[in-house]
Amino acid sequence: MSAAVLYGLVILSAIANSVWNAMMKSAGDRTMTMVAIRVVGLGLGLAALPFVDWPAAAGWKWLALTALVQFAYYALLIRSYGIGDLSVVYPLARGLAPVLTTIAAFLAIGEALGAGQIAAVALISLGIMALSVGAGANRAAVGFALATGASVAAYSFLAGMGVRSGGTVLGFQAWLEIVNGVVMVGFALLTRRAQFVDYARRHAATGLLAGVLSVVGFLAYLAAARSLPLGPITALRETSVIFGAVIGTVVLKEGFGLRRITAATMVVLGIALLAFWR
């Protein structure tokens, strides 16, 4: 595929990510919606098994740790959307991760920060501060959103270590989807069997769509990541922050629209600066 098509896939990935998050925010039962998303991931993971490699022996511990942190991410995201606006929670959760990664690299392995990277962190931080005030951005919502962002940074790091330990990206992702799907379905059947059955009967189409958007959107990003420079496509994928703010303002009718869209744009510009700065 041409570079233009691959970059288009990244933009579609960003849109898909923001749309399924909007569906999660507006869902009547967010926990069951998340379970439905993971059921789709489980199905796609099982379908991919004949075509992918098993993770290397050293990769299984990283897979287990990644899955564990992702369960925390699911819980934090569900709680965040229960008490905060999409146009606040989504940009905060997505925007904090690259800041934490950059700071962790500086503190843990002494990776030097250039002037552009410092400016990028400052720009993202200003955007986060602007998102952290106003209705729909109470202290609890901001706190849970930031914790969600920290969990994104953590599982991204762990998954990266897992892929580097051996095997392939798609193989690792397939097994991660299987582990997450089995655990989430088991959780639903053991603790909320009646709600699980009711959701499957009444909202199966919604859950299926959210799951397809989540999994296929990420696969579109992986397809582009095989050929294109990671910095630019990572920055491009984070335009989902702007899409999320726009959806929250226009579709969900959340307040402070212009300020939140502007703040989300600042976050994206900061992420782009982090991605491109050398």
C-alpha positions as CSV (number, residue, x, y, z in Angstrom):
1,M,0.0,0.0,0.0
2,S,1.1,3.6,-0.6
3,A,2.2,5.9,2.2
4,A,-1.0,8.0,1.6
5,V,-3.2,5.0,2.2
6,L,-1.3,4.0,5.3
7,Y,-1.5,7.5,6.7
8,G,-5.3,7.3,5.9
9,L,-5.5,4.1,8.0
10,V,-3.9,5.9,10.9
11,I,-6.5,8.7,10.7
12,L,-9.3,6.1,10.5
13,S,-7.7,4.4,13.6
14,A,-7.9,7.7,15.5
15,I,-11.5,8.2,14.5
16,A,-12.4,4.7,15.5
17,N,-10.8,5.1,18.9
18,S,-12.7,8.3,19.7
19,V,-16.0,6.8,18.4
20,W,-15.9,3.7,20.6
21,N,-14.9,5.8,23.6
22,A,-18.0,8.0,22.9
23,M,-20.1,4.8,22.7
24,M,-18.6,3.8,26.0
25,K,-19.4,7.2,27.6
26,S,-23.0,7.2,26.4
27,A,-23.7,3.5,27.2
28,G,-26.3,2.7,29.8
29,D,-24.1,-0.2,31.1
30,R,-20.5,0.7,30.5
31,T,-19.2,-2.5,32.2
32,M,-21.2,-4.7,29.8
33,T,-20.1,-2.6,26.9
34,M,-16.5,-3.1,27.8
35,V,-17.2,-6.9,28.1
36,A,-18.7,-6.8,24.7
37,I,-15.7,-5.1,23.2
38,R,-13.4,-7.7,24.7
39,V,-15.7,-10.5,23.4
40,V,-15.1,-9.2,19.9
41,G,-11.3,-9.1,20.7
42,L,-11.5,-12.7,21.9
43,G,-13.1,-13.8,18.7
44,L,-10.6,-12.0,16.5
45,G,-7.7,-13.3,18.6
46,L,-8.9,-16.9,18.3
47,A,-9.4,-16.4,14.5
48,A,-5.8,-15.1,14.2
49,L,-4.1,-18.0,16.1
50,P,-3.5,-20.2,13.1
51,F,-1.7,-17.4,11.3
52,V,0.5,-16.0,14.1
53,D,3.5,-17.2,16.1
54,W,3.2,-18.0,19.8
55,P,4.9,-15.5,22.1
56,A,8.4,-16.5,23.1
57,A,8.9,-18.0,26.6
58,A,10.2,-14.8,27.9
59,G,7.2,-12.9,26.6
60,W,4.6,-14.6,28.7
61,K,5.4,-12.7,31.8
62,W,5.1,-9.4,29.9
63,L,1.8,-10.6,28.4
64,A,0.4,-11.4,31.9
65,L,1.6,-8.1,33.3
66,T,0.1,-6.2,30.3
67,A,-3.2,-7.9,30.8
68,L,-3.2,-7.2,34.5
69,V,-2.6,-3.5,33.9
70,Q,-5.2,-3.4,31.1
71,F,-7.9,-4.7,33.6
72,A,-7.0,-1.8,35.8
73,Y,-7.3,0.5,32.7
74,Y,-10.8,-0.9,31.9
75,A,-12.0,-0.2,35.5
76,L,-10.5,3.3,35.6
77,L,-12.0,4.2,32.2
78,I,-15.4,3.0,33.1
79,R,-15.3,4.9,36.4
80,S,-14.0,8.1,34.6
81,Y,-16.8,8.1,32.1
82,G,-19.3,7.6,35.0
83,I,-18.4,10.9,36.6
84,G,-16.7,13.1,33.9
85,D,-17.4,14.4,30.4
86,L,-16.0,12.7,27.3
87,S,-14.4,15.9,26.2
88,V,-12.5,16.0,29.5
89,V,-11.7,12.4,30.3
90,Y,-10.6,11.3,26.9
91,P,-8.0,14.0,26.2
92,L,-6.7,13.8,29.7
93,A,-6.3,10.0,29.5
94,R,-4.7,10.0,26.1
95,G,-2.6,13.1,26.6
96,L,-0.9,12.1,29.9
97,A,0.7,8.9,28.6
98,P,3.4,10.5,26.3
99,V,4.3,13.0,29.0
100,L,4.8,10.1,31.6
101,T,6.8,8.1,29.1
102,T,9.1,11.0,28.3
103,I,9.6,11.9,32.0
104,A,10.1,8.2,32.9
105,A,12.8,7.8,30.2
106,F,14.5,10.9,31.7
107,L,14.4,9.7,35.3
108,A,14.9,5.9,34.8
109,I,17.5,5.8,32.0
110,G,18.9,9.3,31.9
111,E,17.5,10.0,28.4
112,A,18.3,13.7,27.7
113,L,15.4,16.1,27.0
114,G,15.9,18.6,24.3
115,A,14.4,22.1,24.2
116,G,11.7,20.8,21.9
117,Q,10.7,18.0,24.2
118,I,10.6,20.3,27.2
119,A,8.3,22.6,25.2
120,A,6.2,19.7,24.2
121,V,5.7,18.5,27.8
122,A,4.8,22.1,28.8
123,L,2.3,22.4,25.9
124,I,0.6,19.1,26.8
125,S,0.6,20.1,30.5
126,L,-1.1,23.4,29.7
127,G,-3.7,21.6,27.7
128,I,-4.3,19.2,30.5
129,M,-4.7,22.1,33.0
130,A,-7.2,23.8,30.7
131,L,-9.2,20.5,30.5
132,S,-9.2,20.1,34.3
133,V,-11.6,23.0,35.2
134,G,-15.3,23.6,34.6
135,A,-18.4,21.5,34.8
136,G,-17.8,17.8,34.0
137,A,-14.2,18.2,35.2
138,N,-14.6,17.8,39.0
139,R,-11.7,16.7,41.1
140,A,-12.7,13.0,41.1
141,A,-13.2,12.9,37.3
142,V,-9.8,14.5,36.7
143,G,-8.2,12.2,39.1
144,F,-9.6,9.1,37.6
145,A,-8.8,10.3,34.1
146,L,-5.2,11.0,35.0
147,A,-5.0,7.5,36.6
148,T,-6.4,6.1,33.4
149,G,-3.7,7.9,31.4
150,A,-1.1,6.4,33.8
151,S,-2.4,3.0,33.1
152,V,-2.3,3.6,29.3
153,A,1.4,4.5,29.7
154,A,2.1,1.4,31.8
155,Y,0.5,-1.1,29.6
156,S,2.0,0.5,26.5
157,F,5.4,0.1,28.1
158,L,4.8,-3.5,29.2
159,A,3.4,-4.5,25.7
160,G,6.4,-3.0,24.1
161,M,8.7,-5.1,26.3
162,G,6.6,-8.1,25.5
163,V,7.0,-7.6,21.7
164,R,10.7,-7.0,22.1
165,S,11.1,-10.2,24.1
166,G,10.4,-12.3,21.1
167,G,7.5,-13.2,18.7
168,T,5.6,-10.8,16.6
169,V,3.3,-7.8,17.2
170,L,0.3,-9.6,15.9
171,G,1.0,-12.8,17.8
172,F,1.4,-10.9,21.1
173,Q,-1.8,-8.9,20.4
174,A,-3.8,-12.0,19.5
175,W,-2.9,-13.7,22.7
176,L,-3.5,-10.5,24.7
177,E,-7.0,-10.3,23.2
178,I,-7.6,-13.9,24.1
179,V,-6.5,-13.5,27.7
180,N,-8.4,-10.3,28.2
181,G,-11.5,-11.7,26.6
182,V,-11.6,-14.9,28.6
183,V,-11.1,-13.1,31.9
184,M,-13.7,-10.4,31.1
185,V,-16.3,-13.0,30.0
186,G,-15.6,-15.1,33.1
187,F,-16.0,-12.0,35.3
188,A,-19.3,-11.1,33.7
189,L,-20.7,-14.7,34.0
190,L,-19.6,-15.0,37.6
191,T,-20.7,-11.6,38.9
192,R,-23.3,-10.2,36.5
193,R,-24.8,-13.2,34.7
194,A,-28.3,-11.7,34.4
195,Q,-27.0,-8.3,33.1
196,F,-24.6,-10.2,30.7
197,V,-27.5,-12.2,29.2
198,D,-29.8,-9.1,29.0
199,Y,-27.1,-7.0,27.3
200,A,-26.4,-9.7,24.8
201,R,-30.1,-9.9,24.0
202,R,-30.9,-6.2,23.8
203,H,-27.6,-4.5,22.8
204,A,-25.6,-7.0,20.9
205,A,-25.3,-4.9,17.8
206,T,-24.0,-1.9,19.8
207,G,-21.4,-4.0,21.6
208,L,-20.3,-5.7,18.4
209,L,-19.8,-2.3,16.7
210,A,-17.8,-0.9,19.6
211,G,-15.7,-4.0,19.7
212,V,-15.0,-4.0,15.9
213,L,-14.1,-0.3,16.1
214,S,-11.7,-0.9,19.0
215,V,-9.9,-3.9,17.6
216,V,-9.9,-3.1,13.9
217,G,-8.9,0.5,14.6
218,F,-5.8,-0.7,16.5
219,L,-5.0,-3.2,13.7
220,A,-5.1,-0.4,11.2
221,Y,-2.6,1.4,13.3
222,L,-0.3,-1.7,13.4
223,A,-0.6,-2.1,9.7
224,A,0.7,1.4,9.2
225,A,3.4,1.0,11.9
226,R,5.0,-1.8,9.9
227,S,6.1,0.6,7.1
228,L,5.9,4.2,8.3
229,P,8.0,6.1,10.9
230,L,6.6,5.6,14.3
231,G,7.0,9.2,15.5
232,P,4.7,10.8,12.9
233,I,2.0,8.1,12.9
234,T,1.9,8.1,16.8
235,A,1.3,11.8,16.7
236,L,-1.3,11.4,13.9
237,R,-3.1,8.8,15.9
238,E,-3.4,11.1,18.9
239,T,-5.5,13.4,16.8
240,S,-8.2,11.1,18.3
241,V,-8.0,13.6,21.3
242,I,-9.5,16.3,19.1
243,F,-12.1,14.0,17.6
244,G,-13.1,13.0,21.2
245,A,-13.5,16.6,22.3
246,V,-15.5,17.4,19.2
247,I,-17.8,14.4,19.7
248,G,-18.3,15.3,23.3
249,T,-19.2,18.9,22.3
250,V,-21.3,18.3,19.2
251,V,-22.9,14.9,19.8
252,L,-23.1,14.6,23.6
253,K,-23.8,18.4,24.0
254,E,-21.2,18.9,26.7
255,G,-20.3,22.4,27.8
256,F,-17.1,24.5,27.4
257,G,-16.9,23.2,23.8
258,L,-14.5,25.7,22.3
259,R,-12.2,25.8,25.3
260,R,-12.0,22.0,25.4
261,I,-11.4,21.6,21.7
262,T,-8.6,24.2,21.9
263,A,-7.1,22.5,24.9
264,A,-7.3,19.1,23.1
265,T,-5.6,20.7,20.1
266,M,-2.7,21.9,22.4
267,V,-2.3,18.4,23.7
268,V,-2.1,17.0,20.1
269,L,0.4,19.7,19.1
270,G,2.6,18.8,22.1
271,I,2.4,15.1,21.3
272,A,3.4,15.9,17.7
273,L,6.4,17.9,19.0
274,L,7.4,14.9,21.1
275,A,7.1,12.6,18.1
276,F,9.0,14.7,15.6
277,W,11.7,16.2,17.8
278,R,15.1,14.7,17.5
